Amino acid sequence: MQPILAVTVPFFALVLCGWLAAQRGLLPDSAIPGLNAYVLYFALPCMLFRFGASTPLLELLNPAVLLVYLLAALLMVFGAIAFTLGDRVHLKDAAFGALVAAFPNSGFMGVPLLVALLGPAAAGPVICTLLVDLVLTSSLCIALAQAQGAAGHGARAAAVRALRGAFANPLPWAIALGAAFSVAGLVLSGPPEAVVRLLGDSATPVALFTIGAVLARAGRHAHTRTPPALYLPVAAMKLALHPLLVFGLAAAAARLGAPLTAFQVTALTLTAALPSASNVSMLAERYGADDGRIARIILSSTAAAFVSFTLLAWAFGAQPVR
């Protein structure tokens, strides 16, 4: 347990530092979008490019991993909507609640954390899950949220807009460029390599700090007060049901002959056990959903994940890389 805590404590401590900095006013709200933009458009793409360039293509786009994780995501999305939809939670809010139930923080937190816990080989499965969530899970949930009150052409237009937004995200393109370098056998050198390395190395601390700052801002600027009964069950679904579902599907697929190793099952399960993606709170605000409820789901899942994720990593026998 101690080697695992030596990895998870610093990761979650950086999130706490960002939250405290924003909560106490040391980091003004006006600076948070700049931090987020730096991570999203500069640091994280460089980190993902480096992992993509050093990982075989079939590990980045493993069909078995993609299909198992996509099936789990679909079950989580429609299950969460069915569970939460009602008089107090309409379709738009239920769709964004389903997104935070199914979309772990695999970009800002998951890739560096899983690599630190399991080794560089974990990058492939985690990047697979990130591609599914960035392109398909988020597009589906945004389309469902925008389809409220729309039918036919309106629903199709919502889906098209959601897909356009997904493809405007720089992260899938950074992964694709890294994969192209891997396939072509190209290697950066000289000043370009140094720039990419410096930006990529800054991704983890700045991203974790930004998660905390984003959560603090979202909590302060939430327009509604949400009773615990409307957000704690969704946070529990994210931290308990999602990893259990991924593990069950992956283990069943492996027993049926799918080319999934025990290592990949572990990496997928721990990815699903991560807290909810922090950027969904900004998406909910942009699309006019109940951002207060979404922010509280993300915040509670992030706080509780320190215990639940650490225990699960210990149960799987994770061996941190030194």
ZADOTI-937752 format. One record per residue (C-alpha): residue number from 1; residue in one letter; x, y, z. Coordinates in steps of 0.05 Angstrom, whole numbers, always signed. Layout:
% ZADOTI-937752
+-----+-----+--------+--------+--------+
!   n ! res !      X !      Y !      Z !
+-----+-----+--------+--------+--------+
! NUM !   A !      X !      Y !      Z !
...
+-----+-----+--------+--------+--------+
//
This chain:
% ZADOTI-937752
+-----+-----+--------+--------+--------+
!   n ! res !      X !      Y !      Z !
+-----+-----+--------+--------+--------+
!   1 !   M !     +0 !     +0 !     +0 !
!   2 !   Q !    +56 !    +49 !    +17 !
!   3 !   P !    +86 !    +49 !    -54 !
!   4 !   I !    +16 !    +63 !    -83 !
!   5 !   L !     +4 !   +120 !    -34 !
!   6 !   A !    +71 !   +148 !    -54 !
!   7 !   V !    +41 !   +157 !   -123 !
!   8 !   T !    -31 !   +175 !   -109 !
!   9 !   V !    -19 !   +224 !    -52 !
!  10 !   P !    +22 !   +274 !    -94 !
!  11 !   F !    -28 !   +270 !   -151 !
!  12 !   F !    -89 !   +286 !   -108 !
!  13 !   A !    -49 !   +336 !    -67 !
!  14 !   L !    -36 !   +377 !   -130 !
!  15 !   V !   -111 !   +376 !   -143 !
!  16 !   L !   -122 !   +401 !    -72 !
!  17 !   C !    -70 !   +455 !    -82 !
!  18 !   G !   -107 !   +481 !   -143 !
!  19 !   W !   -173 !   +479 !   -107 !
!  20 !   L !   -145 !   +518 !    -47 !
!  21 !   A !   -110 !   +569 !    -91 !
!  22 !   A !   -175 !   +585 !   -127 !
!  23 !   Q !   -219 !   +580 !    -65 !
!  24 !   R !   -175 !   +628 !    -26 !
!  25 !   G !   -169 !   +677 !    -83 !
!  26 !   L !    -94 !   +666 !    -94 !
!  27 !   L !   -111 !   +645 !   -165 !
!  28 !   P !   -163 !   +693 !   -195 !
!  29 !   D !   -220 !   +664 !   -235 !
!  30 !   S !   -196 !   +702 !   -296 !
!  31 !   A !   -131 !   +661 !   -295 !
!  32 !   I !   -165 !   +593 !   -295 !
!  33 !   P !   -186 !   +593 !   -369 !
!  34 !   G !   -114 !   +609 !   -387 !
!  35 !   L !    -88 !   +551 !   -346 !
!  36 !   N !   -140 !   +505 !   -378 !
!  37 !   A !   -121 !   +529 !   -448 !
!  38 !   Y !    -47 !   +518 !   -434 !
!  39 !   V !    -60 !   +446 !   -413 !
!  40 !   L !   -110 !   +431 !   -468 !
!  41 !   Y !    -75 !   +462 !   -527 !
!  42 !   F !     -1 !   +458 !   -509 !
!  43 !   A !    +22 !   +413 !   -452 !
!  44 !   L !    -26 !   +354 !   -456 !
!  45 !   P !    -23 !   +347 !   -532 !
!  46 !   C !    +53 !   +344 !   -527 !
!  47 !   M !    +49 !   +291 !   -473 !
!  48 !   L !     -1 !   +249 !   -512 !
!  49 !   F !    +40 !   +258 !   -576 !
!  50 !   R !   +101 !   +229 !   -541 !
!  51 !   F !    +61 !   +169 !   -514 !
!  52 !   G !    +30 !   +159 !   -583 !
!  53 !   A !    +97 !   +161 !   -618 !
!  54 !   S !   +127 !   +110 !   -570 !
!  55 !   T !    +68 !    +62 !   -569 !
!  56 !   P !    +53 !    +10 !   -623 !
!  57 !   L !     -9 !    +28 !   -664 !
!  58 !   L !    -47 !    -35 !   -645 !
!  59 !   E !    -40 !    -16 !   -572 !
!  60 !   L !    -66 !    +54 !   -585 !
!  61 !   L !   -125 !    +27 !   -626 !
!  62 !   N !   -135 !    -42 !   -596 !
!  63 !   P !   -203 !    -66 !   -623 !
!  64 !   A !   -218 !   -109 !   -562 !
!  65 !   V !   -203 !    -53 !   -513 !
!  66 !   L !   -243 !     -3 !   -554 !
!  67 !   L !   -304 !    -48 !   -560 !
!  68 !   V !   -305 !    -69 !   -487 !
!  69 !   Y !   -297 !     +2 !   -462 !
!  70 !   L !   -348 !    +30 !   -512 !
!  71 !   L !   -400 !    -21 !   -490 !
!  72 !   A !   -388 !     -3 !   -417 !
!  73 !   A !   -395 !    +71 !   -434 !
!  74 !   L !   -461 !    +60 !   -470 !
!  75 !   L !   -489 !    +19 !   -412 !
!  76 !   M !   -467 !    +72 !   -363 !
!  77 !   V !   -497 !   +130 !   -403 !
!  78 !   F !   -565 !    +99 !   -414 !
!  79 !   G !   -566 !    +67 !   -345 !
!  80 !   A !   -550 !   +134 !   -311 !
!  81 !   I !   -603 !   +170 !   -352 !
!  82 !   A !   -656 !   +118 !   -335 !
!  83 !   F !   -637 !   +121 !   -261 !
!  84 !   T !   -637 !   +197 !   -254 !
!  85 !   L !   -689 !   +221 !   -304 !
!  86 !   G !   -750 !   +248 !   -269 !
!  87 !   D !   -789 !   +309 !   -247 !
!  88 !   R !   -728 !   +344 !   -216 !
!  89 !   V !   -677 !   +320 !   -268 !
!  90 !   H !   -697 !   +332 !   -340 !
!  91 !   L !   -664 !   +301 !   -401 !
!  92 !   K !   -610 !   +355 !   -410 !
!  93 !   D !   -588 !   +349 !   -337 !
!  94 !   A !   -594 !   +273 !   -339 !
!  95 !   A !   -550 !   +270 !   -401 !
!  96 !   F !   -495 !   +312 !   -370 !
!  97 !   G !   -501 !   +271 !   -306 !
!  98 !   A !   -492 !   +209 !   -348 !
!  99 !   L !   -430 !   +240 !   -380 !
! 100 !   V !   -396 !   +250 !   -313 !
! 101 !   A !   -417 !   +180 !   -293 !
! 102 !   A !   -384 !   +149 !   -354 !
! 103 !   F !   -326 !   +197 !   -370 !
! 104 !   P !   -266 !   +190 !   -323 !
! 105 !   N !   -212 !   +243 !   -319 !
! 106 !   S !   -167 !   +201 !   -363 !
! 107 !   G !   -134 !   +259 !   -399 !
! 108 !   F !   -115 !   +308 !   -345 !
! 109 !   M !   -103 !   +254 !   -292 !
! 110 !   G !   -109 !   +184 !   -318 !
! 111 !   V !    -52 !   +178 !   -368 !
! 112 !   P !     +4 !   +202 !   -322 !
! 113 !   L !    -25 !   +168 !   -260 !
! 114 !   L !    -35 !   +100 !   -293 !
! 115 !   V !    +34 !   +104 !   -325 !
! 116 !   A !    +64 !   +119 !   -257 !
! 117 !   L !    +27 !    +61 !   -225 !
! 118 !   L !    +32 !     +8 !   -279 !
! 119 !   G !    +88 !    +30 !   -325 !
! 120 !   P !    +91 !    +58 !   -396 !
! 121 !   A !    +51 !     -1 !   -424 !
! 122 !   A !    -11 !    +28 !   -390 !
! 123 !   A !    -11 !    +87 !   -438 !
! 124 !   G !    -41 !    +46 !   -495 !
! 125 !   P !   -105 !    +23 !   -459 !
! 126 !   V !   -115 !    +91 !   -425 !
! 127 !   I !   -109 !   +128 !   -492 !
! 128 !   C !   -159 !    +79 !   -522 !
! 129 !   T !   -210 !    +98 !   -469 !
! 130 !   L !   -195 !   +172 !   -478 !
! 131 !   L !   -210 !   +168 !   -552 !
! 132 !   V !   -276 !   +133 !   -539 !
! 133 !   D !   -297 !   +185 !   -488 !
! 134 !   L !   -274 !   +246 !   -527 !
! 135 !   V !   -305 !   +226 !   -593 !
! 136 !   L !   -364 !   +181 !   -577 !
! 137 !   T !   -386 !   +185 !   -504 !
! 138 !   S !   -384 !   +261 !   -500 !
! 139 !   S !   -416 !   +269 !   -569 !
! 140 !   L !   -473 !   +222 !   -551 !
! 141 !   C !   -488 !   +257 !   -485 !
! 142 !   I !   -484 !   +327 !   -514 !
! 143 !   A !   -530 !   +305 !   -571 !
! 144 !   L !   -580 !   +276 !   -522 !
! 145 !   A !   -577 !   +340 !   -480 !
! 146 !   Q !   -589 !   +384 !   -541 !
! 147 !   A !   -644 !   +338 !   -567 !
! 148 !   Q !   -690 !   +356 !   -509 !
! 149 !   G !   -752 !   +383 !   -541 !
! 150 !   A !   -725 !   +368 !   -611 !
! 151 !   A !   -742 !   +312 !   -657 !
! 152 !   G !   -721 !   +287 !   -725 !
! 153 !   H !   -677 !   +339 !   -758 !
! 154 !   G !   -665 !   +374 !   -692 !
! 155 !   A !   -636 !   +312 !   -660 !
! 156 !   R !   -592 !   +297 !   -720 !
! 157 !   A !   -567 !   +369 !   -721 !
! 158 !   A !   -550 !   +363 !   -647 !
! 159 !   A !   -510 !   +300 !   -661 !
! 160 !   V !   -472 !   +333 !   -718 !
! 161 !   R !   -455 !   +393 !   -675 !
! 162 !   A !   -431 !   +348 !   -619 !
! 163 !   L !   -385 !   +309 !   -667 !
! 164 !   R !   -357 !   +373 !   -695 !
! 165 !   G !   -340 !   +395 !   -625 !
! 166 !   A !   -306 !   +329 !   -611 !
! 167 !   F !   -263 !   +334 !   -673 !
! 168 !   A !   -244 !   +406 !   -655 !
! 169 !   N !   -211 !   +379 !   -591 !
! 170 !   P !   -135 !   +378 !   -601 !
! 171 !   L !   -124 !   +315 !   -559 !
! 172 !   P !   -147 !   +263 !   -611 !
! 173 !   W !   -105 !   +298 !   -664 !
! 174 !   A !    -43 !   +297 !   -619 !
! 175 !   I !    -53 !   +222 !   -609 !
! 176 !   A !    -63 !   +212 !   -684 !
! 177 !   L !     +0 !   +251 !   -700 !
! 178 !   G !    +40 !   +210 !   -650 !
! 179 !   A !    +12 !   +146 !   -680 !
! 180 !   A !    +33 !   +169 !   -749 !
! 181 !   F !   +103 !   +181 !   -724 !
! 182 !   S !   +103 !   +111 !   -693 !
! 183 !   V !    +80 !    +77 !   -757 !
! 184 !   A !   +129 !   +117 !   -800 !
! 185 !   G !   +187 !   +106 !   -752 !
! 186 !   L !   +198 !   +181 !   -746 !
! 187 !   V !   +232 !   +211 !   -685 !
! 188 !   L !   +237 !   +284 !   -665 !
! 189 !   S !   +306 !   +310 !   -650 !
! 190 !   G !   +341 !   +375 !   -633 !
! 191 !   P !   +302 !   +437 !   -612 !
! 192 !   P !   +233 !   +410 !   -634 !
! 193 !   E !   +243 !   +349 !   -589 !
! 194 !   A !   +264 !   +393 !   -531 !
! 195 !   V !   +203 !   +438 !   -538 !
! 196 !   V !   +155 !   +379 !   -541 !
! 197 !   R !   +190 !   +346 !   -482 !
! 198 !   L !   +188 !   +409 !   -439 !
! 199 !   L !   +115 !   +421 !   -454 !
! 200 !   G !    +97 !   +348 !   -443 !
! 201 !   D !   +134 !   +345 !   -377 !
! 202 !   S !    +94 !   +405 !   -352 !
! 203 !   A !    +27 !   +373 !   -368 !
! 204 !   T !    +19 !   +331 !   -305 !
! 205 !   P !    +30 !   +383 !   -250 !
! 206 !   V !     -6 !   +439 !   -287 !
! 207 !   A !    -65 !   +394 !   -307 !
! 208 !   L !    -74 !   +369 !   -236 !
! 209 !   F !    -70 !   +439 !   -207 !
! 210 !   T !   -120 !   +462 !   -260 !
! 211 !   I !   -169 !   +407 !   -241 !
! 212 !   G !   -173 !   +434 !   -171 !
! 213 !   A !   -180 !   +506 !   -194 !
! 214 !   V !   -235 !   +488 !   -244 !
! 215 !   L !   -273 !   +451 !   -190 !
! 216 !   A !   -268 !   +509 !   -141 !
! 217 !   R !   -292 !   +558 !   -193 !
! 218 !   A !   -349 !   +513 !   -214 !
! 219 !   G !   -372 !   +505 !   -142 !
! 220 !   R !   -372 !   +580 !   -130 !
! 221 !   H !   -407 !   +598 !   -195 !
! 222 !   A !   -460 !   +544 !   -193 !
! 223 !   H !   -528 !   +574 !   -203 !
! 224 !   T !   -567 !   +524 !   -163 !
! 225 !   R !   -564 !   +488 !    -96 !
! 226 !   T !   -568 !   +414 !   -105 !
! 227 !   P !   -591 !   +366 !    -51 !
! 228 !   P !   -543 !   +307 !    -39 !
! 229 !   A !   -594 !   +257 !    -64 !
! 230 !   L !   -587 !   +286 !   -135 !
! 231 !   Y !   -511 !   +282 !   -140 !
! 232 !   L !   -482 !   +232 !    -91 !
! 233 !   P !   -513 !   +170 !   -124 !
! 234 !   V !   -483 !   +191 !   -191 !
! 235 !   A !   -414 !   +200 !   -159 !
! 236 !   A !   -422 !   +131 !   -129 !
! 237 !   M !   -439 !   +102 !   -197 !
! 238 !   K !   -376 !   +133 !   -226 !
! 239 !   L !   -329 !   +106 !   -173 !
! 240 !   A !   -362 !    +38 !   -159 !
! 241 !   L !   -408 !    +16 !   -216 !
! 242 !   H !   -366 !    +40 !   -274 !
! 243 !   P !   -302 !     +2 !   -255 !
! 244 !   L !   -343 !    -59 !   -236 !
! 245 !   L !   -378 !    -58 !   -303 !
! 246 !   V !   -314 !    -49 !   -342 !
! 247 !   F !   -279 !   -104 !   -303 !
! 248 !   G !   -338 !   -152 !   -313 !
! 249 !   L !   -343 !   -139 !   -388 !
! 250 !   A !   -267 !   -142 !   -399 !
! 251 !   A !   -260 !   -206 !   -358 !
! 252 !   A !   -319 !   -239 !   -395 !
! 253 !   A !   -291 !   -218 !   -462 !
! 254 !   A !   -223 !   -247 !   -444 !
! 255 !   R !   -255 !   -313 !   -424 !
! 256 !   L !   -292 !   -316 !   -490 !
! 257 !   G !   -226 !   -311 !   -527 !
! 258 !   A !   -218 !   -236 !   -539 !
! 259 !   P !   -145 !   -215 !   -542 !
! 260 !   L !   -145 !   -180 !   -474 !
! 261 !   T !    -89 !   -192 !   -425 !
! 262 !   A !    -95 !   -188 !   -349 !
! 263 !   F !    -53 !   -125 !   -352 !
! 264 !   Q !   -102 !    -91 !   -400 !
! 265 !   V !   -161 !   -111 !   -357 !
! 266 !   T !   -127 !    -79 !   -297 !
! 267 !   A !   -111 !    -16 !   -335 !
! 268 !   L !   -182 !    -10 !   -362 !
! 269 !   T !   -212 !    -21 !   -293 !
! 270 !   L !   -168 !    +30 !   -259 !
! 271 !   T !   -183 !    +80 !   -314 !
! 272 !   A !   -257 !    +72 !   -301 !
! 273 !   A !   -244 !    +81 !   -226 !
! 274 !   L !   -217 !   +151 !   -237 !
! 275 !   P !   -261 !   +210 !   -216 !
! 276 !   S !   -306 !   +246 !   -266 !
! 277 !   A !   -275 !   +290 !   -319 !
! 278 !   S !   -270 !   +361 !   -292 !
! 279 !   N !   -283 !   +396 !   -359 !
! 280 !   V !   -355 !   +370 !   -361 !
! 281 !   S !   -374 !   +425 !   -312 !
! 282 !   M !   -355 !   +478 !   -364 !
! 283 !   L !   -393 !   +440 !   -418 !
! 284 !   A !   -455 !   +438 !   -373 !
! 285 !   E !   -450 !   +513 !   -362 !
! 286 !   R !   -441 !   +526 !   -436 !
! 287 !   Y !   -503 !   +485 !   -455 !
! 288 !   G !   -548 !   +512 !   -400 !
! 289 !   A !   -552 !   +449 !   -358 !
! 290 !   D !   -553 !   +447 !   -282 !
! 291 !   D !   -479 !   +463 !   -273 !
! 292 !   G !   -486 !   +463 !   -197 !
! 293 !   R !   -506 !   +390 !   -197 !
! 294 !   I !   -451 !   +370 !   -246 !
! 295 !   A !   -398 !   +408 !   -206 !
! 296 !   R !   -418 !   +373 !   -142 !
! 297 !   I !   -416 !   +304 !   -176 !
! 298 !   I !   -346 !   +318 !   -201 !
! 299 !   L !   -321 !   +348 !   -136 !
! 300 !   S !   -349 !   +291 !    -93 !
! 301 !   S !   -322 !   +238 !   -140 !
! 302 !   T !   -254 !   +271 !   -140 !
! 303 !   A !   -251 !   +275 !    -64 !
! 304 !   A !   -274 !   +204 !    -54 !
! 305 !   A !   -231 !   +175 !   -109 !
! 306 !   F !   -168 !   +186 !    -68 !
! 307 !   V !   -192 !   +130 !    -23 !
! 308 !   S !   -230 !    +86 !    -72 !
! 309 !   F !   -178 !    +90 !   -128 !
! 310 !   T !   -120 !    +77 !    -81 !
! 311 !   L !   -155 !    +16 !    -51 !
! 312 !   L !   -172 !    -12 !   -119 !
! 313 !   A !   -100 !     -2 !   -144 !
! 314 !   W !    -76 !    -39 !    -82 !
! 315 !   A !   -126 !    -95 !    -93 !
! 316 !   F !   -101 !   -104 !   -164 !
! 317 !   G !    -30 !   -107 !   -139 !
! 318 !   A !     -5 !    -46 !   -177 !
! 319 !   Q !    +71 !    -39 !   -176 !
! 320 !   P !    +90 !    +34 !   -183 !
! 321 !   V !   +147 !    +50 !   -230 !
! 322 !   R !   +208 !    +81 !   -196 !
+-----+-----+--------+--------+--------+
//
